[in-house]
Amino acid sequence: MKRIGILTILLLTITISYGQVQWIKNYDVARAQAMAENKFIVMDFWAIWCGPCKKMDVDMWNTTEMTAYADKFIFLKIDVDSNRDIAMKYSANTIPKVVIMDASGQEIWEEIGFASASMYLKVFEDFPSELAPTEQIAKLIQKNADANTYFSLGAWYQESSKNTESVSLKKDILNLSDSYFKQAAKESKTDALATEAEFNVILNHAYRGAYKKAMKKVDKMEEAEMKNFIMAYCYKCEGQTQKMREFMDKITSKELLAQLD
């Protein structure tokens, strides 16, 4: 009986430990692991003297609710006192501060302070499960990204935003998409890619719900499939079916039309 009791306790310990958040304390190690496992990084800035940080540990990081995300992200804890350079890089002047970034170190989302776990857990739930294409991330890390690399990343984040319910997260993902599309336009050696990138920046306005702004901007662009698609999409979202159909009739791309169904 004594032996069975010990085995039971051991198994219980293993079960409790399995799936819990495992923290990495080294910035470079976390990035390398994120690249190897194709995951995003959740970086928690803290300090031993920080009361809200301790509350965050108890009320969020060490709860059973967090076990659902233990395998979704790489978790990195950064002590701001012993990692001042990293704290400065991510403007961690106020803590706790949580940043979600990719393996290149590119920040995607951030939140400062801790009142409750609910908002954080919603973001963790909504966040894309997989990293942007590793080939493109590798080019960012190696600093040899070209216009096509930036465009691909912009398109990937744009697509990822569609399945995001969190308003703040959706905005941040689309902002990052914008930055990549703008970089693609800047680096592009062809007018065609630059123009396509510009159209996609405008489309991101529409995906944010800024339909009037998107239509005003795209109206200044030359006639193109994307121009008609953006107009049709905006009118669809505004419930103006007749006007949507007028622009749909000008679209020949089956892929674009499918997105309006």
N, C-alpha and C positions, 0 to 999 in steps of 0.2 A: 504493500500500500504506500509505504514511504517513497519507494522508487517511482511508482505511478504518479504520486503527487509532485515529485520533482520534475518528471517529464512533462506533466501538465503545465506547470509553471513555466518551464522552458519554452514549450510550444506557444503558450499565451504571450510570452515576452517577444517571441519571434513574430507572431501575428500582429502585435501592437506596433512593433518597430517597422514592419514591412509597409511601404507606401508612405511613410512619413517624409516630410520635407528634409532633404539632406543638404546642408549648407556648405558651399565652397567659400573659402576666405581669400582666394587669390584671383585677381581680375583676369590675368592672362590664361590661367588654367580654366576658368569658367568659359572664356571665349573659345578656347580650343575644344573643350568638351561640347559646347553648343554647336560648333561646326561639325564635329564628328557625329553627333546624334541628331543633327538637323532640328534644333530646338531654339526657341527664344530664351533670353536670360531675364529673370526677375532679380533686380539688384536693390537690396535694402540698405540704405545709409542709416547708421545708428551710432550710438556712443554709450558707454557704460553709465554716464551721468544723466542720460536722457530718460525722463519719466514716461513720456508718451511712447517711447520705443519699447520700454518694458511692458506697458499696457498692450501694445500691439503684439508682442510675443505671446502674451497670455490669451488675449481675446481673438487672435487670428492665426498667427504662424503656427502655434502649437495646438490648434484645435483639430477635431476630426474632419471638419469641413474642408480643411486644406489638403487632406490626403487625396482628394479627388484630383488635385492638380500637381501632385508630387512628381508624376512622370511626364507631365506636359511641358514643364519648363526646367531650365537649369537655374538653381537658386544661389545667389551670390550675396554674401553679407560684407559690407564695407564699413569698417570702423573709421569714422571721419578724422579721428585724432592720429591714427597711425597710417592713414592713406590720404594725406592732404592733397596730393596731386590729383588723384582720381575724384575726390570730393570737389575740387576746384573745376575740373573738366566738366562735371555735370551740375555745377552750380548748387551743390548741396550745402547751402548756407543755413538752411533751416531743416531740422530733422524731427521726426522720421521723414524720409523721402524715399519713395519707391519709383524706380525707373524700369521700364521694360525695353530691352534693346535687342538687336540682332548680334550675330557673332562678329561683325565688323566693328561693333561698338556704337552703331548708329541708334540713337534714342528714338523710340516710337511713341511712348506714352510715359507720363509721369504724374505723380500725385504727392502733395506735401501735407503732412499732418495725419493724425488718426483720431477719428471720432467713433467710427464703427467699422465692422468688417464687411458689411453688406455691399458697399460700393466696390471695394476691391475685389470681392468674390465674383461680382457680376462681370467685371472687366476680365478676370482670369477665365471665366466661363466663355465669354464672347471672343477672346483673343484667338487668332488663327492657330491651328494646331501644329502646322509645319512652317519651318523657316522658308523665306524666299529662296528661289533656286540657288543651290550651293555654288554652282559655277559662277553665277553673277556676284555672289557675296565674296567668293574667293578673289575675284578681280578687284573688288573694292579694297580688300585687305592688302592685296599685292600692289595696289595703287596703279593698276593698268586698265581701269575701266574706260570703255569708249562710249560713244553715243548710243549704240545698240544695247549696251549693258544697262545704262541709265533708263532707257526706254522700257526695257523688259522689266526692270524693278518697279518703275512707275505703273506699268500695266498690272503687275502682280498685286501690288498693294491696292490698286483701284478695285480689282476683282475681289480681293479679300474683304474690302469694306462693305460689300453687298450683304454679307451674312452677319454683320455686326449690329446688335441691337442697342448697345451702349452709345449714347449720343456723343459723349466726350471722346470715347475711343474711336468711333467712326470718324470724327473730325480730325483727330490726330493721325489716323492712318491715311486719310485723304490729303492731309497737309504734307505728309512724307511723300505720297504719290506725286503731288504737285512739284515738290523739290526735285524729284528724279526726272520728271518730264521736262522741267525747265532746264535742268542740266543737260538732258539729251538734246534739246533744241540748241543750247549754247555750243555743245561739242559737235553737233551734226555738220557733216560736210555736204549734205544734200538738202535742198529746200523741201523736198517731199517729207523727209523724216521730221524736220523742224516744224513744218506745218501740222503734221499729224500729232506731234507732241503738244502743240499749242491748242489744237482741238480738244485733246484729252484733259488739259488743264481746265478748259471751259466746261467740259462734261462733268468734271469733279464738282464744279459749282452746282450743277443740276443735281448730282447725287447728294449734295448737302441740303438740298431743298431750296436753294436760291435760284428759282426758275426764271424770274424776271431778269436777274443779273446775267444768267447764262444766255438767255435769248438776246439780250442787249449786246453782249460781247460777240456772240456767234453771228449776229446779223451783219457785223462789219467784215466778216470773213468772206472769201470768194466762194462761189458755188461748189459744193462737194457733198459726197455721200454723208460724211460726218456732220456737216452743217445741217442737212435735212434730218438726220437722225436725232441730233440734239434738240432741234425745234419740235420734232414729233414727240420725243420723250417728255419734254417740258409741258407740252399741251396735254399729253396723256395724264401726267401727274396732276395737272390743274383741272382735269375733268372736261376739257374742251375737245370732244371726240371728233367733231367735224374738221377742226383745224389740224388735229393730229393726222387725220386721213389725208388731208391735202399734201402734207409733207411725206407721209408714208408712200404715196403714189410716185414720188420722185426717187425712191430708194430701190436699188436693184439687188443689193447685197442680202442674201437669204439669212446670213448670220445676224445682221443688224435688224432685219425685220422680225426675226425670232425673238429678239429682246423686247420688242414692242407688243407682243401677243399677251 
